[in-house]
Amino acid sequence: MLYTIYPIEFILAEGEGQEPLPVTLDIGGRQVLASPQAGPGGLVTFRLERLLSTNPYDYLLPQYQPGHTL
């Protein structure tokens, strides 16, 4: 039994309109989470979601900022 305030149609939806799951990529020796997107001409581009690094200086680099297109 599922107790929720949302309508059952919302809970059991087939997943229409859901964004693809982020993938882990190795960019410049650093791991990032990026979401695939449809780019111009049918090419697949990636939008940076998260940087996975223990080096605090990596977070200051503009190419690793969230939202950057790879």
TAVEN-V734595 format. One line per field, one symbol per residue. phi: phi as a letter, one per 20 degrees, with the letter a starting at -180 (. if undefined). burial: I if it has 24 or more other ideal C-beta (glycine too) atoms within 12 Angstrom, else O. A space follows every 10 residues. Layout:
# TAVEN-V734595
phi->???
burial->???
This chain:
# TAVEN-V734595
phi->.ddbeeffff feffnfnfff ffdecdclnc ececefcfdf mnfedcdfdb edbeeffffe fffdfgnfed
burial->OOOOOOOOOO OOOOOOOOOO OOOOIOOOOI OIIIIOOOOO OOOOOIIIII IOOOOOOOOO OOOIOOOOOI
